[in-house]
Amino acid sequence: MNKLLTAVVASVFVLGSVSGYAADAVKKEELTKDQRADMRNRADKLAQERAHAPTQVKAQAAATPKAKVHKAKKAKKVTHHNKAKAQPKT
């Protein structure tokens, strides 16, 4: 019983410490001041270009063609019997 208790305590300790290391490893890389400044300048430049750009013309979508109506020909009745019925000879 004593060994079982020791094993449970050790496993809980190991799982707790592993999750702590995993949480530290997932952190995002932070941008440097130069990278942030470059991104800000690029965003400002793009915003100015959009402000000075002429208004975009909305492209009109062509009307979708209507589906063709399938007009099937009436099927001929096919029989495998002779038209003249065989009369039994008496």
C-alpha positions as CSV (number, residue, x, y, z in Angstrom):
1,M,0.0,0.0,0.0
2,N,2.9,2.3,0.9
3,K,4.5,1.7,-2.5
4,L,1.2,2.4,-4.3
5,L,0.9,5.7,-2.5
6,T,4.4,6.7,-3.4
7,A,3.9,5.9,-7.0
8,V,0.7,8.0,-7.2
9,V,2.4,11.0,-5.5
10,A,5.4,10.7,-7.9
11,S,3.2,10.4,-11.0
12,V,1.1,13.5,-10.0
13,F,4.3,15.4,-9.4
14,V,5.7,14.4,-12.8
15,L,2.5,15.3,-14.7
16,G,2.3,18.7,-12.9
17,S,5.9,19.6,-13.8
18,V,5.6,18.5,-17.4
19,S,2.5,20.6,-18.0
20,G,4.4,23.6,-16.5
21,Y,7.3,23.1,-18.9
22,A,4.9,22.7,-21.8
23,A,3.1,26.0,-21.0
24,D,6.4,27.9,-21.0
25,A,7.4,26.4,-24.4
26,V,4.3,27.6,-26.3
27,K,4.8,31.3,-25.8
28,K,4.9,33.4,-29.0
29,E,8.0,35.1,-30.1
30,E,7.8,38.8,-29.3
31,L,8.6,41.3,-32.1
32,T,11.5,43.7,-31.8
33,K,11.0,47.4,-31.8
34,D,12.3,47.6,-35.4
35,Q,9.9,44.9,-36.6
36,R,6.9,46.7,-34.9
37,A,7.9,50.0,-36.4
38,D,8.2,48.4,-39.9
39,M,4.8,46.8,-39.5
40,R,3.2,50.1,-38.3
41,N,4.8,52.0,-41.3
42,R,3.6,49.4,-43.8
43,A,0.0,49.5,-42.3
44,D,0.0,53.3,-42.6
45,K,1.3,53.2,-46.2
46,L,-1.4,50.7,-47.2
47,A,-4.1,52.8,-45.5
48,Q,-3.0,55.9,-47.4
49,E,-3.0,53.9,-50.7
50,R,-6.5,52.7,-50.0
51,A,-7.7,56.3,-49.2
52,H,-6.2,57.7,-52.4
53,A,-7.2,54.9,-54.7
54,P,-10.2,55.4,-57.0
55,T,-13.4,53.8,-55.9
56,Q,-13.6,50.2,-57.1
57,V,-16.1,49.4,-59.8
58,K,-18.3,46.6,-58.7
59,A,-18.3,43.9,-61.3
60,Q,-21.7,42.9,-62.3
61,A,-22.1,39.2,-62.3
62,A,-23.5,37.8,-65.5
63,A,-27.0,36.3,-65.2
64,T,-26.8,32.6,-64.7
65,P,-28.1,30.8,-67.7
66,K,-31.3,28.9,-67.2
67,A,-31.0,25.2,-67.3
68,K,-32.3,23.5,-70.4
69,V,-35.5,21.6,-69.9
70,H,-35.1,18.1,-70.9
71,K,-37.9,17.0,-73.1
72,A,-37.7,13.2,-73.4
73,K,-39.5,11.5,-76.2
74,K,-42.2,9.2,-75.2
75,A,-40.9,5.6,-75.1
76,K,-42.4,3.1,-77.4
77,K,-44.2,0.2,-75.7
78,V,-42.1,-2.9,-76.4
79,T,-43.8,-6.2,-76.2
80,H,-42.2,-9.6,-76.7
81,H,-45.5,-11.2,-77.9
82,N,-46.7,-11.7,-81.4
83,K,-49.7,-9.5,-82.2
84,A,-51.6,-12.4,-83.6
85,K,-52.5,-14.6,-80.6
86,A,-52.0,-18.2,-81.2
87,Q,-55.3,-20.0,-81.4
88,P,-55.3,-23.5,-80.0
89,K,-56.2,-26.1,-82.6
90,T,-59.0,-28.4,-81.7
